[in-house]
Amino acid sequence: MIRSIALAFLALALAACGFHLRSALSLPPDLGPIQVVARDPYSPLPEALVQSLARAGADVSRASRERGDVATLAILSERWASTPISIDARGRAQEYALRYAVVFSLRDADGEDIVPQQAVELARDYIASPDDLIGTDSERDLLGRELEREMTASIIRRIDGASRQPMP
């Protein structure tokens, strides 16, 4: 009996707090095909964005890129940095901050800004023992892949947010 009441109370409290699941990605209906352009041809970010946009229902086919009447998601800048944030008694770095910053913009086929140029910066801290270099490198690589996934999600969320705002 007490469990039933507690469960009912928790369900009501959850409903009252305003929690709701995130809805699916919403792209502007008149956006048309999208081309992802990056300055760095070897970066994995553009391919991850193409896959995310395709999952959201966007047309990112090669045929549309050749016509020229496409919206453009431009990755203007991509920067990685690793900065020491603590040192040991011998002056060796013990902890680092790994930072990933991307500047991007989204324009429609007419050149109008849908998402104006903006920067997204993500950071993660990690411990780097000078005695365990192999573990440090693998941890840094793992954090780098995680930051790339989060950057893709962040850019997609910003596109979604811009498309949900009423046009003036």
C-alpha positions in Angstrom: 0.0 0.0 0.0 2.8 2.4 1.0 4.7 1.5 -2.2 1.7 2.3 -4.3 1.2 5.7 -2.7 4.9 6.5 -3.0 5.0 5.4 -6.7 1.9 7.5 -7.4 3.4 10.5 -5.6 6.7 10.1 -7.6 4.7 9.9 -10.9 2.8 13.1 -10.0 6.0 14.9 -8.9 7.7 14.0 -12.2 4.8 15.2 -14.2 4.7 18.5 -12.2 8.4 19.3 -12.6 8.0 19.9 -16.4 10.1 17.0 -17.5 9.4 15.9 -21.0 11.4 13.9 -23.6 13.4 15.8 -26.2 11.4 15.8 -29.4 13.0 14.8 -32.7 15.2 17.2 -34.7 13.3 19.8 -36.5 14.7 21.3 -39.7 13.2 24.3 -41.4 10.6 23.0 -43.9 11.9 25.2 -46.8 15.6 24.4 -46.2 16.0 21.9 -49.1 19.2 19.9 -49.6 22.1 20.6 -47.3 25.8 20.6 -48.1 28.4 20.3 -45.2 31.6 22.2 -46.0 34.7 22.2 -43.9 38.1 23.7 -44.3 39.9 20.6 -43.0 39.2 17.7 -45.4 40.5 15.1 -42.9 38.3 16.1 -40.0 35.7 13.5 -38.9 33.2 16.2 -37.9 31.7 16.9 -41.3 31.0 13.2 -41.9 29.4 12.9 -38.5 27.2 16.0 -39.2 26.2 14.5 -42.6 25.1 11.3 -40.9 23.2 13.2 -38.2 21.4 15.4 -40.7 20.5 12.4 -42.9 19.0 10.7 -39.8 16.9 13.8 -39.2 15.6 13.5 -42.7 17.7 16.1 -44.5 18.7 15.6 -48.1 22.5 15.5 -48.2 22.9 13.7 -51.5 25.8 14.4 -53.9 23.4 15.3 -56.8 22.0 18.2 -54.9 25.6 19.5 -54.2 26.3 19.7 -57.9 23.2 21.8 -58.7 24.2 24.7 -56.5 20.8 25.4 -55.0 21.7 24.0 -51.6 21.8 25.2 -48.0 25.4 25.2 -46.6 26.5 24.2 -43.2 30.0 25.7 -43.1 32.6 24.5 -40.5 34.7 27.7 -40.5 37.2 26.7 -37.9 38.1 23.7 -35.8 40.7 23.9 -33.0 42.0 21.4 -30.5 44.1 22.4 -27.4 45.5 20.6 -24.4 46.5 22.8 -21.5 48.1 21.7 -18.3 46.0 22.7 -15.3 48.1 21.2 -12.4 51.7 20.2 -11.9 53.5 17.9 -9.4 56.5 18.8 -7.1 58.9 18.2 -9.9 57.2 20.6 -12.3 55.6 17.9 -14.5 52.1 18.3 -15.7 49.7 16.0 -13.9 46.3 17.1 -15.1 45.2 18.6 -18.5 42.2 20.3 -20.0 41.4 19.1 -23.5 39.5 21.8 -25.4 37.6 21.5 -28.7 36.2 24.6 -30.4 34.3 24.9 -33.6 33.0 28.0 -35.4 30.1 27.2 -37.9 27.2 28.8 -39.7 24.2 27.6 -41.6 22.9 29.5 -44.7 20.0 28.7 -46.9 20.3 28.4 -50.7 19.7 32.2 -51.0 22.6 33.0 -48.7 20.4 34.1 -45.8 21.6 33.1 -42.3 19.5 30.4 -40.6 22.1 29.9 -37.9 24.5 32.9 -37.8 28.2 32.3 -37.3 28.8 31.1 -33.8 31.4 29.2 -31.8 30.9 26.1 -29.7 33.6 25.2 -27.2 33.7 21.9 -25.2 36.3 20.9 -22.6 37.2 17.9 -20.5 39.8 17.4 -17.8 42.0 14.3 -17.6 44.8 13.1 -15.4 48.1 12.4 -17.2 50.6 10.4 -15.1 54.1 10.9 -16.4 54.8 7.3 -15.6 52.0 5.8 -17.7 52.2 7.4 -21.1 50.3 4.7 -23.0 47.3 5.0 -20.7 47.4 8.8 -21.0 47.4 8.7 -24.8 44.5 6.2 -25.0 42.5 8.3 -22.5 43.2 11.5 -24.5 42.1 9.7 -27.7 38.9 8.4 -26.0 38.1 11.9 -24.7 38.7 13.3 -28.2 36.2 10.9 -29.8 33.7 11.8 -27.0 34.2 15.5 -27.6 33.6 15.0 -31.4 30.3 13.2 -30.7 29.2 15.9 -28.3 30.2 18.6 -30.8 28.1 17.0 -33.5 25.1 16.8 -31.1 25.7 20.4 -30.0 25.7 21.8 -33.6 22.6 19.8 -34.5 20.8 21.1 -31.3 21.7 24.7 -32.3 20.3 24.1 -35.8 17.2 22.6 -34.2 16.8 25.5 -31.9 17.1 28.1 -34.7 14.5 26.3 -36.8 12.0 26.2 -33.9 12.2 30.0 -33.4 9.4 32.0 -35.1 10.6 33.9 -38.2 10.3 37.7 -37.8 
